[in-house]
C-alpha cells in the first residue's frame, strides 16, 4: 500500500472520495468504534455528490463523534493506492473540539478519548491511520 500527500487545491473536489478528521478534545485524541467492529478508527467518511470536502469533514465529525462546538483546519490531501485497486483520494483535517455533545444514532457505537493512537490489533486501518495521524502531528508541530 502506498500513501502520498498533496497540497489542498492540487486535486479537484470531485476527485476526493473521503474526509478523515483527526480530532482532539481537552488534550486527548477522539477515536470511534463502528457498530460492526471491535477496533478503533479516526473519524471520517465518504463525500456525498456535490459536497465540498470541508463540509464532508464537518458532517462526519458531528455524525461520528457528537462534537458540538469545534474548529476545523485542513491538513492536506492524500491518496491511498492498494494492490489491484485504483488510487483513491481524500482530505485530512484536524479538529479541536471545544464541546462534546451527544453521539447521534448512526453506524458508530461509541466515541472515546485516547492519550495516543492505539496500537495493533486495536486499529481498524493499521496501514493508513498511523500515517495520517503522524502527518497531523507534524502539521501541529509546525504551528498550525
RATATA-V695790 format. One record per helix or strand of 2 or more residues. SS is the DSSP state (H for helix, E for strand). FROM is the first residue (numbers start at 1). TO is the last residue. If there is no record, write none. Layout:
ss = <SS | SS>
from = <FROM | FROM>
to = <TO | TO>
This chain:
ss = <E | H | E | E | E | H | E | E | E | H>
from = <2 | 13 | 16 | 28 | 40 | 53 | 67 | 88 | 108 | 129>
to = <6 | 15 | 25 | 34 | 46 | 65 | 81 | 100 | 114 | 141>
